[in-house]
Amino acid sequence: VPEKGDQFLVGNAAKAYFSAFLAMGVEIWLYREGILHSKTMTVDGNLAFLGTSNFDIRSFALNFELNLILYGEEESASILSAQGKYIALSRRLTAEEWSSLSYPVRVLHGITKLFSPLL
């Protein structure tokens, strides 16, 4: 995810979920080179997804989105390579860093999270 977003409401609503993700062991990487709008996912180096949809109900049920699913190591290699380049330009967010956020920032994330179903 971009370290500095271009949409105040969307960015803060997304950050409201970081605590839960970090608690589950999800690695969150903050992209430092601007806005990253790619929508890719790889699983075990053998399965890759790329496309236009966000991973939310609105994209899957209401919007006209297109996604491609690639099976196999060779097919997934270019997506993994691109992701590696993004990670090289990112920094990992730690649970310790995230837990040190100020109370007003946590309140902001909680308020913006209420709008998540509409974003």
Buried (B, 14 or more C-beta within 10 A) or exposed (E): BBBEBEEEBBBBBBBBBBBEBBEEEEEBBBBEEEEBEEBBBBEEEEBBBBBEBBEEEBBEEEEEBEBEEBEEEEBBBEBBEBBEEBEEEBEEBEBEEBEEBEEEEBEBBEEBBEEBEEB
